[in-house]
């Protein structure tokens, strides 16, 4: 992908429910940020999701997919709605279609304690939580999506798939990510594979391939952990972990556990990254209970946008994009450090107020 600061086009997919609200809040922050850093950032608004399916019979038509595919990056709000389902009862989830169709194997789920945001753990070390759950997003148990079978109404089967090629790519991604994080944090990187290799052949194979790949990254520590032990240790000592690659379903579950440690899903950004494309979105869903009330916490969306800017900078858009990413993340941190509190953590600041408070920090002097 050949990018320049004057050519970047982002496919904007607000989706459903609070997805539309956090998207508008994000744009309200991105626009002044882009002006400040001279970013040539343009948006192509695309409709997809449960409401699109309800109204048109297609959750994401082919023309919409092609426009998203041809963009430099995709920024997505949230998609789905409880009362709207496919005929087989499954959820409307074009975000999953994008992962599979674009080969977005690396689901990057940062779990970081923000200054001033209450954590679930009383231990003062909880303020040091800064890890990344790296969810493989194209195979594992999710490879069975749409392919499961029910046999004679007596049993159902879904097949998990683990391949060498994807495990190698995910492992390389994990070690490279840990190396970049180590440079930023001033400490040696560590990658811990999360599996269930003591029971399942597929996970034993995944561990074998992981450690073969680790041999090419000797400067980064490599380890492994069983999924059940990791569920325990993410509560017991989450500050001890760095990058955690894992199978699709395990990553899905651990992401929510991790979000619970740092204030909830409203503080959990994500990216699904492949070799040539990437989708950035908050980890939360459409929250029908608060949709339309202006109460949604847009922080995860803002931090997802920061991840997008950084990725675009790495892809060739220029250093100004990485600088904008760092300033956006710092502005979010500063706003909460100054006392900003959203309803999901016991405060009253709604969606628009969060956007305003963060935007006010753009260009402000950094705090000591």
N, C-alpha and C positions, 0 to 999 in steps of 0.2 A: 504494500500500500504506500503510495507516494503522496505525502501530505504536505501542505504548507499552511501557515496561519491564515491564509486568505481563502482556503478552499474547503474547510471542514463543514460537512453536513451531517447533522444528527437526526436520525429517525426518532421522533417523539411519539410514544405510544402511551397515553394516559391510562387507558383501560377502563376499569369499573370502580364504583364505590369511592373510597377515599383515594384511590389511585389518581383520579382527576384533580383532587384537592391538593395533594402533596406535589403533583406535577406543576400546578400553577405557582405554588409557593417556591418551588425550586427555580422556575424560570424567573421569578421576581428577584432572586438572588444572583442567578447566573448572568443576567443582562448587565447589571452594573459591574460585576466582576470581569466580564468580557471586555467592556469598555475600558476599564482600568488597565488591563493587560494588553489591549490592542488585539484581542482574539477575533478572528473572522469566523464567528460561530453562528450557523444558520440552522433552523429547525424545519423539518418536514413532518407535520402533524398527521398521524395515521390512526385510523380507527380499527380496533380489534378487541376481542374479549367477549364476555357473556352477553352484554347488551347488543353488541354487533350481531351475535348469533341469534338472539331473540328477534331482532328487527329484520335481518337479511337472510338468515339460514346459514351464514358462514361466520365462524369465529375470527378467521383471518383469511380473506380471499387471496388468490394468487397474485393479483396486482399489488396488494398491500405487502405481501411477503417480499416480492421482488424489489419494491421501493426500500424496504427495510434492509434487505440483503445488499443493495447497492449503496447504502449510506456508509459513512466513515465509522459510525458507532450508533448503537441503539440505546435510548434511554426510556425505560418503561416504568409506569406507575405501579399498578397491581391489577390483576385480572381474575375474574370469576365471580359467581353470585350463587348463594345457596339454592334458590328456587329454579335455577336454570341449569339444565343438564343435557348431555347427549342422550340419545335413546337408550343406551346401555346403562345409564345412571351415573356415568363418570363426569367429573367436573370439566367445565370449559377452561382450557389452559393453553392458549397459544404460546405462552412463554416456554412451555415444554417443547412444543413443536419447533420453536426457534433454536433451542439447544440441540435437538437431534438433527435438524435440517442443515444447520450451519456448523456442526461439529464442535460445539462449545463444551469441550471436555473438562475444563478447569473451572469449577464453581468456587470462587474465592469469597469466603465469608469471614471478614475481620470481626473479631470480638475484642473490643478495647474499652476500658473504663474511661469515661469522659470526666474531666474536672467538674466537680460540683454535683454530678449525678449520683444519687444514692445507689449503692450496690446491694445485692442480695445477701452478701456475706459480711459478717461483723468484723472479721479479721482485717486489720489495717492493710495487709498486703493485697487486698482485693483492689485497691487503687492502682496496683501495678499490672492488672490483667491486660495483656496485649498479645493476643495469639490470632492465628488464622486457621479456620477449618477449611480444608481444601477438598471440596466434594466433587468426586468424579461425576459428571453430569450427563453422560450419554449411554452408559450401559449399567452394569450391576443389576439389581432387581428391577430397575425402571426399564430395562430392555424388554421386559414382558408387557409393557404398556400397550394395550390393544391386541395382545397376542396370547393372553391367558386362555385357558380352556376349562370348561366344566364338563365332567364326564358323568353321563347318566344321572345327573342331579344328585350324585353321591360324593363327589370330591372335585376340588378345583386345584389347578396347577398353574403356577407362574415360575418361569425359569430365569435364574440369575446368570448373567454373562460377564465373564472377566477375560479380557484379551491381553496378550503380551504388548501389542502395539500401543494400546491406550494406557496401560499401566506404565510403560516406559515414558510416554509423553507426560503423564501426570507426575511421575516421579521426578523427571527432569525439571518440570515446572516448579515443583515443590522445593527442590534444592536451589534453583535459581532465585526463587522468591526469598528463601531463608538467607541466601547470601546478600541480597539487596537489603533485607531487614537488618542483618548483622552490621552492615556498613552504617546504617542510620542509627542503630541503637548502641553501637560500640561494644558489641559482645558477639561471641561465636554463635553462628546459627545452628539450629537443631531441627531435624525433621523426624517426626514420629508417626509411622504408619499405624493406622487403627484398623484392625481386622478381627476375624474369628478363625484364625488359622489352625487352632487346635481341634476344630470340628469339621470344617468344610474344605473340600478339595480346592475349590475356586479361590478361597482366601489363602490357603497354603501356597498356591501358585502365585497369587498376587504378592505375597511376602517374598517369595524367591526372586521374582522379577525386580521388586523394589530394591532388594539388597544388591542385586547385580548392577543396577543403575547407580546405587549409592557409591559403588567403587570408583565411579568416574568423578565423584564430588568429595574428595577426601578432606577438603577444608571445612565441610559441614558435617556435623555429627548426625548419625543415622541411628534410629531406634524403632522399636515397635511396641504396640500395646493392644491388648484385647479390648473389644468394644465395651464389654461390661465393666472392665476395670477402668476404662477411660470415662465412662459415665460417672463412676464413683469419684475419680480423681479430678474431673472438671469441677466438682463441688468441693473436694477436699483440698486441692492445691493447684488451681488453674494458672496461677502466676508462674508455675514451673515449665509451661509449655510454650512452643513457638509456632511451628507449622505442622498441621495435622492432616495429611492426605488420607482419604478413606473412600470406601465404596459409596455409591449414590444414596441408598436408603439410610445407611449409617450417618452419612453427612447431613441428610435432611433432618434427622432426629437430633443429632448433636448441635446443629445450628440453633435450634430453638432452645435447647438447654443453655448454650452459651449466651444467647440473647437475654435469657432470664437472669444471668449473673450480673449484667451491666445496666439494668433498668427496663428491659423488655424489647419487644420487636421494633419499637419505634426508634431504637438506637442501633439497629443492625443492618448495615448496608451489604450489598453483594454485587458480584460481577460474574458473568459466565463468559469465559474467554476461550477462544480457539486459536488456530494458527493464523487466521485472516480476519475474523470477525469477533465482536464482543457485544454483549448485552449488559446493561447496568440497571439495577433495580433494588429497591428496599426488599428485605427478606419477608416483610409482613404481607398479609393478604388485604382484601378489600374492606374489611371491618364494617359489615352492614349495620351493626348496632349504633355506630356513630357517624355513618356516611351522611353528608349534607349538613352537619351541625357545626362545622368549622372547628372541631376539636382534635382532629388528627394531628399527630406529631410528625412533622416532615423531616426530622433530623436524619433518619435513615436514607431518605431520598437525597438530601443534600450531600451526605457523605458518599453515596453511590455516585453522584455527579462528580465529586472530587476524584473518585477512583477513575471515572471516565476521562477527565481532563489529564490525569497523570498518564493513563494508557495511551491517549492520543499523542502526548508529548514523546513518549517512548517510541511510538510508531513513526515519528518523523515530523510532527507538527511544529516542534520547536520547544526551546527551554521555557518560553513564556507560558506554555500550557502547564508544565510541571510547576512553575511558580504560582500560577493561578490555583492549581490544585492544593498546594501547600497553604496558600492564604485562605482558601475556603475552609479547609479543615481547621486551621487556627482560629478562624472567625467563629466557627461552631463551638470550639472549645472555650473561647473567651466569653461567648454569650452565656453559656451554662456556668462557667466559673464565676460570672458576675451575678448569678442568682436566678437566671431564667429557669422556670419550672413549667412543664407541660402537664396536662391532666393525668396522663398515665403514670406520673411519678408524684402525684398529689398536688400539682400546681394548677394554675388557671390560664396559662398562656396558650391561646389557640393557634391554629395553623398560620394565619396571617401574621400574628404577633411574632412567632418564631422567625418567620421569613424577614420581617422588618428588623428584628433585633440582630440577626446574623448579618443582614445587608448593612446595618449601621456600623458593623465592625470591619467591613471591607474598606481597606485603606487607612484604618485607624492604627495608631502606633501599637506595636506588640507589647503585651504586658510583661513586666519583669518577672 
